[in-house]
Structures are given as structure tokens and as C-alpha cells.
Amino acid sequence: MEQHTFPDMILFCFTTLATIGYGNISPTTKPARLFCIAYATLGIPLCVLMLGNLGKHLAKAYWMVKVCLGRVVHRPCGEANLPLKIILLLYFIVFMFGCLLYPPEQASKDFTLQNLYFSVISFSTVGFGDESPPLGSSWWHFLTMYVYLSCGMILSTMLFSDLYSKLRRVDKIGTRVRGAQDVVVWFGNKPMKVSQLLQMVAKEFEVKPGQMHSLLHGLDDLLQEAAIEIERKSSTDTDSNASATTIEGA
């Protein structure tokens, strides 16, 4: 690793902590490999934390701009997340910027499969190694590549998180709540089933046995309808809740 330039070594440190690992630079001696093990173990969580916080600040900045443009602020009850269409738009802009950086020997700087492949492999931290930033580059190329990879990884994290939440909603479609009356809850420092708790309440308010029986048998459907309503309200109020959360956090 001694023959590489200082910008190359800094880029190696970043790609190591970002878990991209192109493989164009790697430790060869035992002390260097031991150091890389300790360095990656301590540095990778910090890098993930840093990129996650930068993503949150990006989302806050987006909602602050919308508020400054006159958006009505509602009572917050959720996190400030970027809408999917905004993430995709920023992703496209970053891809276009990447055409100017990679590959460096390309004269036309057009959008090709090669730079698209390099961007996706880098942003998703797959890093096969068949495409990697050239070694021996200038400080300017290193800084632009560092900013490019950082922005892409932040947007990838936000995109995957948003897609995951949407897929979870799809997975819940048609899923019924079962066995709600047998769920154990804590009430008055004592564990008891939901059915026992409802029976105590029914006895206190002198509810008829027939009504209590109908309530217990319809509890699953009742909770299912409540869950659907909460999910529907949460999906429709995401934008307004997120913008208000940004203001309160600021």
C-alpha cells in the first residue's frame, strides 16, 4: 500500500468504512490486515451513523423548504421522510452527475450502462471490483468522487427504507388478526388476558353475558378494522406530519 498516493488511501479508507470494498487496494501484510480488522470494526458503525444522520438532515431541509414556501403545518405525529418521487428525482440527478466522473477516460460524458452499473454497485455497497475509481487521481477527482458516493449511499438508504415500508404494507394486506382475546397484557402490575380484562370491565358495568360473548368473538374483527383505519390515516397524513416534525425538531 506504500506505492499509492494519499488521495487513493483516503478513498480506500472511505470505501472500507462504507463497506463498498472495490478491492483495487487491499492490505497484504499481517499487521496491516489486523489493523484493518480493528479499523473496520470501529469505523463501519460510525460511518453508517453519519450517513443516516445526513439523510435525516436532508429530509428536514426538504420539509423546511416546503414550509418556507407556504405549506400548511399540521400537528406532528411521525418522522420527517422524503417522498419516494423526490428520492427518485435526486437519484436521477446524482446519476447524471456521475456521468462526469466515471469513467474518467470517457470523452463524451454521456449516460452509459457502464457508469450506471458503477453507480448502482457502489451505492448499494456491493462493490464487485470489476469497476472502481481509477488510482493516482488528483485531489479534485477524489473530493468529487467522495461527495458523489456519499450522496448516492444516503439516497440508496432512504430509497431502500421507503420501499421496505411500502412492501410491509403490501404484505399486511389480507392478514387477519387472530387470538386477540388470548393476548396477555399488564394491568395493575398483574398479567392477565384481554378476555379476563374485558370480563372484569363488563362485570363492573353490568354488561349482559350475551353482549360480552359477542364482543369477545368479534374482538379480532374489531382490531382488524382499527388497524386498517390507523394504517390508512397514517399513509394519508405522512406529508403533513413529516413537515411539522421538521419544524418541531428545528
N, C-alpha and C positions, 0 to 999 in steps of 0.2 A: 504493500500500500504506500510505500515511501515515494514511488515514482509519480504519484498522482498529484495534481495541483490542489491548492487549498479550497477553491470553489467546488471541485469534484468531491473532496472529502466532506464538505458541509452538506452537499446534496446526498451523499451516501448516508450521513447521519440522519437526515430528514426522512429518506426513503426507508431506513431501518425502523425508525420510530413510528412512521406511518404505516408500517407493515406492507409496503409495496414490494421491496426487495427485488430489484431488477436482476441482480446477480452479476452485473458488469464490474462491480468492485466487491471484494469479499476478503475477510481475514484468512490468512494461511497458517500463521504460527499458533501454537497452543496458548501463549499469553494473550494474543490478540483475540482469539476465539473466546477465552474465558472473560475477557473484558467486554466483548460484545454481548455475551450472555447476561452479565450484570447490567450493562448499559441498556439493553432492550427491556429487561425485566422492570427496571425502574422508569424508563423513559416512555414506553408504549402507553401505560395508563395516563401519564401526564399529557401526552400528545392527543389521545382520544378526548380527554377532558377539555383541552384547549380548543380543539376543533368543534366540540359540542357547544362550548360557550360562545364561540364565534358565530355558530349557527343561530343560537338564541338571540344574539345581538343583531344579526341580520334580520331576523323576523321582527324584532322590536322596531328596528329602523323603518321597515316597510310599513308597519301599522302606524308609526308616528307620522310618516309622510301622509298617509291617508287621513289621519286625524287633522293634520295641518291644512289639508285641502278641503276640510269642511265635513268630514264624515261624522254622523251622529254617534255619540258614545253611549253605550248601554252598561248596565251593571255587570262586572266581570264574574265569570264562574268557570273559566277554563284557561288553557295555556295559549300563548301567542304563537301560532304556527302559520307558516306561509301557505297560501292556497296552492294546489297542485299545478294550476296553469302558470302561476308565477315562477314556481320552481323549474318547470319545463322551459319557460322563456329564458330564465337565467342560464339554464343548462345549455341552451342553443347558443346564447351569446358567448359563453365560455368556450364552447366547441369552435366557434368562429375565430375567437382569439387564439386558440391553439393552432389554427392553420398557419399563423405567422411564425410559430415557434418550432413546429415539428412537421416533417423532418427539416433540419436546417439547410440541407443542400438543395431542397426543392425551390426552383426559381419562380414558378408561377404563383405559389402560395394559395392554391385552390383547395377546396374541401374535398379530400380524397378518402378512400377506405383506409389507407394507411394511418393517417392522423386520427381518424375516428376510432380505429382499433386501438391505437396507442392511448387515446384519452379514456376510453371505456375500461381498458385493462388497468390503467393507472388509477382512475378514480375509484374503481371497485376494489383496489388494493390486491388484485390478482397477481400482477407482475410476473408474467411468464418469463420475461427476459429476452424474448426474440426482438422486441422493440424497446429501446431505452434511450434516455438522453445521451447525446454524444459527450465523450470525455474531452478534457482540455478546453472547455468553453470559457468565455470571458465572464467577468463578474456580472455584466448586464444580462447575459443569457441565463446565468444561474438565478438571478433575482426574479426575472420574468417567469422562469420555469417553476420556481418555488411558489410564487403567487398563483400561477396557473394551477398547479397541482393542489395547493391548499384550497382554493375556491372550488375546484372540482370535487374534492373529497367532502367538503362541507355540504355542497348541494347533493351529492350522492347519498350522504347520511340522511338528509332531510327527505329526499325522494323515497328512499327505501322505507323510512319510518312512516311516511304518509301512505305508501302503497300497502304496508303491513297492516295499518289500522283499517284501511278500506277492505282488505281481504278478510280481516277478522269479522267485520260487519257482514260480509257475504257468507262467511262460514256459519254465522249465528242464525241465518235465515232458515226458518222451518224447525229450529231446535226448540223443543218444548221443555218447560220447567217441570220436573218430576220430584216427588218426595219432599215437597216444601214443608209439610206438616211434621216431618221427622227430623228436620234440621234442629240442632242443639244451639241455643242461644244462652247468653248470660243475663240473668235478671235478678237484681238484689243480691249479687255475689254468689248466685247459685245457678248451676247449669240446668236447663230444662228444655224440652222440646217445644216447638212452636205450637203444637196442638195442645199441650198442657197449659201453656201461657194463655191461649185463646179460651180454653175451658175455664180458667180462673177469672178472666175478664167477663166471660159470659155468665158465670155464677154471680159475680158482683153486681152485674146489671140485669140479672134475672132474665136472660135470653132463653127462649124456648129450646128444648132439645132438638126439635126438628130443624130449626133455623141454624143451630150450631152444627148439626150434621151436614147441612147443605154448604155451610161456609167452609168446613174442613175439606169436603170433597171438591169444592170449587176453588180452593186456595191456589192450586197450580196454575189454573187458567187466569186467575186474578193477577198473580205475579207475572205471568207471561205478558198479559196486556199492559201492565205497568212498565215492564222492561222495554216493550216495543215503543211505548209513548215516550219514555225517557230517551231512548236512542234516537227517535225521530226529532225530538226537541233539541237534542244535543247537536245533531247534524245540521239543522237549520239555523242554529244560533252560533255556529262556530266563528264566523267572521266578526260579528259584533262583540262576542265575548273576548276574542283574542285582542281586538283593538283596545278594549277597555282595560284588559290585563296589562297591556303595554304601558298605558298611562299610569296606572297604579304603581307598577314596578319602577317607572322612571321617577 
